[in-house]
Amino acid sequence: MIKEIELKCTPAQAQNDQVIQQMAAATCRIAVEDINQVQTLRRSIDARSKEPKVLLRLKVFIGENPAPQSSFLSELGPVTHEKSVIVVGAGPAGYFAALELIKAGIKPVVFDRGKDVQTRRRDLRLIQQFSLINPDSNYCFGEGGAGTYSDGKLYTGSKKRGPVKDILQILVEHGAHPDILFDAYPHIGSNRLPQIITAIRETIEKWGGEVHFESKITDLILEQNSVRGVIVNKETEHTASAVILATGHSARDIFYLLQDKGIRIEAKPFAMGIRIEHPQELIDQLQYHQKPRDPYLPAASYKMVTQVANRGVFSFCMCPGGLIVPAATAPGEIVVNGMSMAKRDSKFANSGMVVAVEPEDAREFQQHGELRCLRYQEHLEKAIFSRGDGSQKAPAQRMSDFVASKLSTDLAPASYIPGIYSAPLHEMLPAPIAQRLQSAFEEFGKKYRGYFTSEANVVGVESRTSSPVRIPRDRDSYQHVDIANLYPAGEGAGYAGGIVSAALDGQAVARAVAMNAF
Ligand SMILES: Cc1cc2nc3c(=O)[nH]c(=O)nc-3n(C[C@H](O)[C@H](O)[C@H](O)COP(=O)(O)OP(=O)(O)OC[C@H]3O[C@@H](n4cnc5c(N)ncnc54)[C@H](O)[C@@H]3O)c2cc1C
């Protein structure tokens, strides 16, 4: 017999399998010995009361065992001598497309401008310590894409629950902790992601797929209205039946290339603002009503959203116990983002706090046509850089000073390794963004007492929240609306936002390629 039950327990109880078995037995009114296995279906935290509780949904197997699980890896076979498809980009969209192609019996040939995860680390160190930005290897470019040295949050707004579970299952089969299958807010962490990404590459190569690093796609080979292949590093020609373009939201040269070749692109809404950093202890206190937090509870997170003057203002990519990182992809820009380690044990809680930007808001950049949002984004990143000392030091202001439009005389402690300096961000940001953020902070402070504080810094500028450009594709065939065999995929194409949704999109595109291209 199988019973599904719900338990409410203390954070300490939730960590102890024996205690859970006993509680499950008591709930089912059976002896512990009668239980063959307890499977967790969902784990979440209810922090509404003074004593936060962990809610568990469990499947209890009584006198029987669970059926064996099917595995994604067991569905793969050799593709070395099969027809090939080019995948541009080794981010979540590109790698999950490659895996899905193998499943369909097609050989993926992946090109990425950056380096493998391990070698890429050295370039990140150069950014952090010496402000040296390699335009092909940084926090956005290189194996695993922008998702590698990220927070590794795996939540998505996607409604495709079944497929989401499949993505998480594939991650588990490549070394992720099985907890991600049932946690309400699954998370991997930057220290664990590289091994998982390496394992995914090993799977691709094991079955005959190819992965080429330091291989930047510099041109597309077109024949009438169809793509025939790509040019790598301005010299080598590679042809294939189809090209999946999964180059992410920061590959500006790809957007310029498409525009230069007359391939249709569209300006897309996105969001810009700042990253805000509070002491983690303060957020814990706000969410869990306790100080210090119960050691069995994870670092607390938050989500905020409001509307100010017809535009959404919202928290984005909140990283509890994390670090703010320099995420520029070219020298001469300042861009910040956030990440965390698996333990989420830093003293800081950072989150993007951004304002929605519609294409009509970029009217100053109208002359750039469909690239106007991208130009607006680029302009702000460069303008912010030009106010600094030429390094990756980021401008910052105490939250209370930002709202009061006042320069900070000193700043709160910060996690950002290149360093921060006091600057009037309320003036440096475009007025429609700064003013909406100021109003939103006051509102959030009223809703969540303690959130609006001088103990937090705002750090500029958070501009790479999503792609400012869409590469339009046909709804059914997933091919570009005008160019046959060109398959835009993932976040850069404007069809995903985040690791899981990019992976889902990569899979969907690969399935479409398998149906159409041969
Ligand atoms: C610091 C940081 C933290 C983040 N944290 C999270 C998080 O916790 N959770 C979450 O869901 N999302 C997070 N994100 C966002 C997430 O990483 C992206 O949404 C996701 O990686 C998009 O996947 P993608 O495959 O579409 O593109 P990308 O991951 O951007 O991958 C694109 C790839 O294409 C390659 N490329 C670009 N141009 C070329 C070219 N011309 N030739 C060859 N290769 C090229 C790049 O090197 C890159 O590897 C974070 C992003 C950053 C930067």
PDBQT file of the ligand as one rigid body, heavy atoms in Angstrom, charges set to zero:
ROOT
HETATM    1  C1  LIG A 601      25.999  35.899 -12.092  1.00  0.00    +0.000 C 
HETATM    2  C2  LIG A 601      24.716  35.287 -12.612  1.00  0.00    +0.000 A 
HETATM    3  C3  LIG A 601      23.871  34.628 -11.717  1.00  0.00    +0.000 A 
HETATM    4  C4  LIG A 601      22.708  34.014 -12.171  1.00  0.00    +0.000 A 
HETATM    5  N1  LIG A 601      21.964  33.286 -11.289  1.00  0.00    +0.000 NA
HETATM    6  C5  LIG A 601      20.934  32.547 -11.749  1.00  0.00    +0.000 A 
HETATM    7  C6  LIG A 601      20.238  31.675 -10.895  1.00  0.00    +0.000 A 
HETATM    8  O1  LIG A 601      20.554  31.533  -9.726  1.00  0.00    +0.000 OA
HETATM    9  N2  LIG A 601      19.186  30.974 -11.408  1.00  0.00    +0.000 N 
HETATM   10  C7  LIG A 601      18.790  31.101 -12.704  1.00  0.00    +0.000 A 
HETATM   11  O2  LIG A 601      17.833  30.434 -13.124  1.00  0.00    +0.000 OA
HETATM   12  N3  LIG A 601      19.444  31.924 -13.540  1.00  0.00    +0.000 NA
HETATM   13  C8  LIG A 601      20.508  32.633 -13.103  1.00  0.00    +0.000 A 
HETATM   14  N4  LIG A 601      21.184  33.459 -13.962  1.00  0.00    +0.000 N 
HETATM   15  C9  LIG A 601      20.697  33.565 -15.344  1.00  0.00    +0.000 C 
HETATM   16  C10 LIG A 601      21.038  32.296 -16.126  1.00  0.00    +0.000 C 
HETATM   17  O3  LIG A 601      22.377  32.036 -15.979  1.00  0.00    +0.000 OA
HETATM   18  C11 LIG A 601      20.645  32.444 -17.581  1.00  0.00    +0.000 C 
HETATM   19  O4  LIG A 601      19.260  32.711 -17.633  1.00  0.00    +0.000 OA
HETATM   20  C12 LIG A 601      20.916  31.189 -18.391  1.00  0.00    +0.000 C 
HETATM   21  O5  LIG A 601      22.259  30.809 -18.266  1.00  0.00    +0.000 OA
HETATM   22  C13 LIG A 601      20.579  31.400 -19.858  1.00  0.00    +0.000 C 
HETATM   23  O6  LIG A 601      20.928  30.257 -20.566  1.00  0.00    +0.000 OA
HETATM   24  P1  LIG A 601      21.271  30.276 -22.125  1.00  0.00    +0.000 P 
HETATM   25  O7  LIG A 601      21.799  28.941 -22.437  1.00  0.00    +0.000 OA
HETATM   26  O8  LIG A 601      20.096  30.766 -22.872  1.00  0.00    +0.000 OA
HETATM   27  O9  LIG A 601      22.402  31.373 -22.316  1.00  0.00    +0.000 OA
HETATM   28  P2  LIG A 601      23.805  31.550 -21.590  1.00  0.00    +0.000 P 
HETATM   29  O10 LIG A 601      23.849  30.833 -20.315  1.00  0.00    +0.000 OA
HETATM   30  O11 LIG A 601      24.072  33.006 -21.584  1.00  0.00    +0.000 OA
HETATM   31  O12 LIG A 601      24.827  30.805 -22.558  1.00  0.00    +0.000 OA
HETATM   32  C14 LIG A 601      25.208  31.328 -23.784  1.00  0.00    +0.000 C 
HETATM   33  C15 LIG A 601      26.521  30.714 -24.195  1.00  0.00    +0.000 C 
HETATM   34  O13 LIG A 601      26.793  31.118 -25.535  1.00  0.00    +0.000 OA
HETATM   35  C16 LIG A 601      28.179  31.400 -25.661  1.00  0.00    +0.000 C 
HETATM   36  N5  LIG A 601      28.339  32.344 -26.775  1.00  0.00    +0.000 N 
HETATM   37  C17 LIG A 601      27.928  33.634 -26.829  1.00  0.00    +0.000 A 
HETATM   38  N6  LIG A 601      28.247  34.158 -28.039  1.00  0.00    +0.000 NA
HETATM   39  C18 LIG A 601      28.856  33.181 -28.740  1.00  0.00    +0.000 A 
HETATM   40  C19 LIG A 601      29.429  33.126 -30.046  1.00  0.00    +0.000 A 
HETATM   41  N7  LIG A 601      29.413  34.171 -30.869  1.00  0.00    +0.000 N 
HETATM   42  N8  LIG A 601      30.011  31.957 -30.436  1.00  0.00    +0.000 NA
HETATM   43  C20 LIG A 601      30.042  30.882 -29.603  1.00  0.00    +0.000 A 
HETATM   44  N9  LIG A 601      29.525  30.890 -28.361  1.00  0.00    +0.000 NA
HETATM   45  C21 LIG A 601      28.932  32.021 -27.947  1.00  0.00    +0.000 A 
HETATM   46  C22 LIG A 601      28.562  31.970 -24.320  1.00  0.00    +0.000 C 
HETATM   47  O14 LIG A 601      29.955  31.798 -24.083  1.00  0.00    +0.000 OA
HETATM   48  C23 LIG A 601      27.705  31.163 -23.357  1.00  0.00    +0.000 C 
HETATM   49  O15 LIG A 601      28.384  30.048 -22.870  1.00  0.00    +0.000 OA
HETATM   50  C24 LIG A 601      22.349  34.096 -13.549  1.00  0.00    +0.000 A 
HETATM   51  C25 LIG A 601      23.173  34.785 -14.435  1.00  0.00    +0.000 A 
HETATM   52  C26 LIG A 601      24.348  35.377 -13.983  1.00  0.00    +0.000 A 
HETATM   53  C27 LIG A 601      25.241  36.113 -14.957  1.00  0.00    +0.000 C 
ENDROOT
TORSDOF 0
